Amino acid sequence: MSLKVHRIVLLLLLVALPVSVPAEDGGMKATLDSLELGDGLFLLRSDSPIGNPSTVALRGDDGFLLVDPNLLLAAQPLKAFLRSAGDLPVRYIATTHFHGDHTEGLEVFPDAVSLAPVRQRERLATGQVVLGERPIEAAALPDLVFDQDVTLRFAGRTIDLLLPPNRSGHTDGDLFIYLREDRVLCAGDYVFFDKFPIVDLQNGGSLDGFLENLRWIVDRFPPDTRVVPGHGTFKPAEIRIATIAEVRAYAETLERTIDWIRGELERGVDLETLATRDDLPEPLPTMGARPRYLSAERWIRQVYRALAAENAG
Ligand SMILES: [Zn+2]
């Protein structure tokens, strides 16, 4: 088989069957599945004992652009995937926010030009990374930082790096990456399907900002936009992409649970009583029941504290 035919067969295989590349790292195993979203554009899902963050890889003529380079734990299967999908270097990396499950992999590709909002770099540099609780190595810190929207041309695409309208959302350094021609939006940790999100109140996030930015996604992008969640489904479920309609429904569901918690708070119910209730109304029990995400109790505690702080302010 010629090299070209070989490559085509390989790519067809990649499209047909998710590659599952196992890795062993400190006793923990991570695997990676892929889904082709467009020509040379892949959504990668790592599946490891500490979460399953998404990476998006876009192949250009001379290298890859990555969105969120994933956990260090996923480095080996990520590199194996890139080899199988073209064996080119990683040229650019954009990161949706500073949390370690989305940024640890910056250290795997220190030669890539990494792009991030100013505030996100500050968070990365000062060690407030969720996993590992250490700063990212200096050589891997973002190279190109900005405090406004930036548009990049790569692999024949127009790629918008967009700051959300409310800078205090999931964290205070969030970035949205939108591939205009493909209508693919990398939304980081804003969309969790039927699970509760984390709002990182300790690192500049806010509940109001989170909801405002979710609403902005719904209003700002075309209805047929494919929204890549920062964490997808778990195996054996298929990798899922959200529609704008699903993001709208998600925002409304979260708002319903927040309204209920607000009502209880205003009735004078204290946090401990509320968080430990075992007769919560739907959708709280269902959304909190899934593994490896926020429980209803943690969601209640997070929302209650945010609302109480708002009331106090
Ligand atoms: Zn996060």
Residues whose N, C-alpha, C, O or C-beta is under 5 A from the ligand:
A	BS01	ZN	H99 D189
